[in-house]
Amino acid sequence: MKTHDVAIVGGGIIGVTTALELARQTLKVLVLDRQQPGREASWAAAGMLSPAPDSPRDIPLVPLTRESLKLYPEFIAAIEEQSGRPTGYARNGALQIFSGPNGQAARDAEVAEHRRLGLSAEPMSAEAAREWESSIGPSATAASWLPDEGTVEPRLLMNAVLGAAQRHGVEIRSDCEVTALLRQGSRCTGTIADGEHIAAGTVVVAAGCYSAQILEASGMAAAYAPTRPVRGQMLSLRSDEVTLRRVVRSHRAYLVPRSDGRIVAGSTLEEAGFKKEVTPAGISHVLEGVLELCPALAEAEIVETWSGLRPGTPDDLPVIGATEIEGLLIASGHYRNGILLAPITARLIQNCLTQQDTDLDLRAFSPLRFAQQARAAT
């Protein structure tokens, strides 16, 4: 039986970036994906590189998002050089828009929170924001400027990372579904994919919202990665009237400019199981937020609509690191931050394999946290 140093279950941005990082360490790496790599959450993402928390539950994630954002320029430069492909990376900052009579107070509170967390943020008036982006609508009463934020085009990035990984000798198998993990005693020894037993010194489960299913089917603790799908519906627009130079967003919607003139708009957060569908209600919800932000987009062409399944967890934080089963690592549950967190996740998995220390406190992301809670409950 052919043996690999590392088998990675899942060919999204997390799995393939991790494979590339490990292959650079001269490890023999295999990536197994149930369909075409990068066609799940990575393909559906908007590509905002924002380290800011979306809610108070996300605050423990900020040290990780900040560190990954720092890695991004070097990460992109290496990917583009090694693959010869563009990624659509830009670092143009973002405008956060606030509406209503309490807009200024909400803006000031959020700016203060960002600064407390070590994130750059500057208060702006709505009028000043319109000088930068004239299409911002009249409902805006305040704004903040987030200068360190950037964007990437996830579909381009995914293609580039795949190209770089293959150039480094990573073996990638498409349409190869992992149905179970192999185990001998207290050690994970490989996978079963399309009926084939594949031996590996280490297995990394990076299968997004499908991670829990794979662990459960293997007779292992699904609690190591209790992922679930959280559907997001999105669309892209093209307008002769509106040109954006940077991300513009509110707490209801976001607009992300693409290099070809399209504007990506999103998104919903839906507990809809594994139904990856576009619905009238979902698209209407997105458009309501979009048109409040930018009424001039009312006449824009809808170029594309799509949905994706984010990998959520019970506490909305990712699962990164070693389990109690020797040879089994998890890199999953990145929810809305997979694109941003790919570089740091790959680095942390490499650290696990090489037993290198990190200055980051990773306890909040440990695969053991849910397993321990489950045992305590029983």
SULNORPE-V866545 format. One record per helix or strand. SS is the DSSP state (~ for helix, > for strand). FROM is the first residue (numbers start at 1). TO is the last residue. Records with the same first field share a line. If there is no record, write none. Layout:
SS: FROM-TO, FROM-TO
//
This chain:
>: 3-9, 29-32, 48-49, 90-90, 94-99, 122-124, 140-146, 150-151, 171-173, 178-184, 187-193, 196-205, 228-238, 247-249, 254-257, 263-266, 270-270, 301-312, 319-322, 326-326, 328-332
~: 13-23, 41-44, 56-83, 103-116, 126-132, 154-167, 208-217, 222-225, 280-293, 295-299, 338-354, 363-365, 368-377
//
